[in-house]
Amino acid sequence: MIKSRVVQNDIRKIALRIKKDAKILSGKTVLITGGSGFLGKYFLYTIWYLNKNLFSKPARVVSLDNYITGTKDNPFVNDENFKFIKHDVREPFYLKDRVDYIIHAAGIASPVFYMKYPLETLEVATFGTKYMLEFAKSKKVKSFLFFSSSEVYGDPDPNFVPTPENYPGNVSCTGPRACYDESKRLGETLCTIYHSLYKLPAKIVRPFNVYGPGMKTNDYRVVPRFLTSALKKEPLPVHAGGNQTRTFCYISDAITAFFKVLLSDKNGEVYNVGNDENEMNMMTLAQTVSGLFRGKLQVKSVDYPLTYPQGDPRRRAPDLTKIRTELGYKPMVNLKTGLERTLRWYKEKI
Ligand SMILES: NC(=O)c1ccc[n+]([C@@H]2O[C@H](COP(=O)([O-])OP(=O)(O)OC[C@H]3O[C@@H](n4cnc5c(N)ncnc54)[C@H](O)[C@@H]3O)[C@@H](O)[C@H]2O)c1
């Protein structure tokens, strides 16, 4: 049962957009790492909905999480098609059951948390990916989806913004963000090696700032940060003048794209996932959030907190040509609608 109206609505829309390709999951087993996180839970909701409304035989889901940032309020614990296992993917994993698809989404995604847990962050994307690839190989899975990040591009040369998949990146292997961006890069390398050596059907996605219902209020990523400050009627804290740009992709668009990649035959390929229509700086984002409150909120420029890793990329925007042309993905939810939906969810929660 999905309690939130906003989430119910999102899931219905995702299901409509993927139902042709998703039928192949009927009767199959999908293992998802990081299944108790923001993106992971949306995968679970979607499969649950497809079980109820589309599949002739239900898909089974095995969700792995060590709850380092995820929450233990797992949905569907009483549903026989869902199994929740507490497991740290930095350790090898064994399971007797058949597994057909793997979504490897475990990771430490928020900069404040990867600064707090640098080794865990590095290891989940490297050891964790290696163990999950070994497991995938032993199960002869039909598809393996690795969650990399737009952070693999580092601080891109302005001539490469919007950034296409073949931009090699401008990152530091010793900088404060290296535990995240370098480990995601190595995770990608592992996927491509398993694909070329063993024909493992691995695909890679590089999400660009996905947001929406389910992001924890203490996640520290910018959208939940602004919305929770707004709900507390506190000024919106913009780091260092707020000139850094980002694009924002609403969760229902992102999950649609992730399923499209997972269910495609594009083995060994990498896809940017995001929304390419709204590159904006953080000051403008804060003003847009303030607009949801009829402009009654203050926006305040603050120094980066000490808990935040330095070297924030100046610009980040995806070139989505590849996923648009090869997989027919198109973002549908504009920023204002996405923010309103997210805000409605926070209000439902509170
Ligand atoms: N949301 C985004 O905008 C975004 C952008 C780029 C990349 N990503 C990547 O997508 C994935 C999911 O992101 P999210 O936004 O849902 O983050 P999240 O923090 O909400 O969820 C990640 C989940 O992984 C779990 N996890 C972490 N380390 C683990 C380990 N060693 N073993 C088992 N579980 C572990 C956490 O407990 C959490 O439940 C991550 O790999 C992240 O790096 C997300």
PDBQT file of the ligand as one rigid body, heavy atoms in Angstrom, charges set to zero:
ROOT
HETATM    1  N1  LIG A 401      19.497  11.158  -6.178  1.00  0.00    +0.000 N 
HETATM    2  C1  LIG A 401      20.376  11.702  -7.023  1.00  0.00    +0.000 C 
HETATM    3  O1  LIG A 401      20.192  12.825  -7.494  1.00  0.00    +0.000 OA
HETATM    4  C2  LIG A 401      21.609  10.943  -7.451  1.00  0.00    +0.000 A 
HETATM    5  C3  LIG A 401      22.518  11.599  -8.300  1.00  0.00    +0.000 A 
HETATM    6  C4  LIG A 401      23.647  10.911  -8.708  1.00  0.00    +0.000 A 
HETATM    7  C5  LIG A 401      23.863   9.611  -8.311  1.00  0.00    +0.000 A 
HETATM    8  N2  LIG A 401      22.978   8.994  -7.481  1.00  0.00    +0.000 N 
HETATM    9  C6  LIG A 401      23.267   7.621  -7.062  1.00  0.00    +0.000 C 
HETATM   10  O2  LIG A 401      22.073   6.875  -7.040  1.00  0.00    +0.000 OA
HETATM   11  C7  LIG A 401      22.073   5.942  -5.953  1.00  0.00    +0.000 C 
HETATM   12  C8  LIG A 401      20.852   6.145  -5.074  1.00  0.00    +0.000 C 
HETATM   13  O3  LIG A 401      20.836   7.482  -4.593  1.00  0.00    +0.000 OA
HETATM   14  P1  LIG A 401      19.733   8.025  -3.589  1.00  0.00    +0.000 P 
HETATM   15  O4  LIG A 401      19.493   9.434  -3.940  1.00  0.00    +0.000 OA
HETATM   16  O5  LIG A 401      18.598   7.067  -3.529  1.00  0.00    +0.000 OA
HETATM   17  O6  LIG A 401      20.558   7.986  -2.225  1.00  0.00    +0.000 OA
HETATM   18  P2  LIG A 401      20.063   7.499  -0.765  1.00  0.00    +0.000 P 
HETATM   19  O7  LIG A 401      21.136   7.889   0.184  1.00  0.00    +0.000 OA
HETATM   20  O8  LIG A 401      18.686   7.984  -0.498  1.00  0.00    +0.000 OA
HETATM   21  O9  LIG A 401      20.001   5.918  -0.923  1.00  0.00    +0.000 OA
HETATM   22  C9  LIG A 401      21.153   5.110  -0.987  1.00  0.00    +0.000 C 
HETATM   23  C10 LIG A 401      20.889   3.851  -0.188  1.00  0.00    +0.000 C 
HETATM   24  O10 LIG A 401      22.072   3.019  -0.242  1.00  0.00    +0.000 OA
HETATM   25  C11 LIG A 401      22.258   2.454   1.062  1.00  0.00    +0.000 C 
HETATM   26  N3  LIG A 401      23.676   2.077   1.203  1.00  0.00    +0.000 N 
HETATM   27  C12 LIG A 401      24.757   2.871   1.245  1.00  0.00    +0.000 A 
HETATM   28  N4  LIG A 401      25.869   2.139   1.421  1.00  0.00    +0.000 NA
HETATM   29  C13 LIG A 401      25.475   0.842   1.458  1.00  0.00    +0.000 A 
HETATM   30  C14 LIG A 401      26.177  -0.398   1.631  1.00  0.00    +0.000 A 
HETATM   31  N5  LIG A 401      27.502  -0.436   1.781  1.00  0.00    +0.000 N 
HETATM   32  N6  LIG A 401      25.460  -1.547   1.634  1.00  0.00    +0.000 NA
HETATM   33  C15 LIG A 401      24.105  -1.524   1.487  1.00  0.00    +0.000 A 
HETATM   34  N7  LIG A 401      23.391  -0.388   1.348  1.00  0.00    +0.000 NA
HETATM   35  C16 LIG A 401      24.082   0.791   1.334  1.00  0.00    +0.000 A 
HETATM   36  C17 LIG A 401      21.831   3.569   2.006  1.00  0.00    +0.000 C 
HETATM   37  O11 LIG A 401      21.530   3.099   3.306  1.00  0.00    +0.000 OA
HETATM   38  C18 LIG A 401      20.601   4.117   1.288  1.00  0.00    +0.000 C 
HETATM   39  O12 LIG A 401      19.421   3.442   1.669  1.00  0.00    +0.000 OA
HETATM   40  C19 LIG A 401      23.399   6.161  -5.218  1.00  0.00    +0.000 C 
HETATM   41  O13 LIG A 401      24.342   5.230  -5.659  1.00  0.00    +0.000 OA
HETATM   42  C20 LIG A 401      23.814   7.557  -5.651  1.00  0.00    +0.000 C 
HETATM   43  O14 LIG A 401      25.209   7.730  -5.584  1.00  0.00    +0.000 OA
HETATM   44  C21 LIG A 401      21.848   9.646  -7.040  1.00  0.00    +0.000 A 
ENDROOT
TORSDOF 0
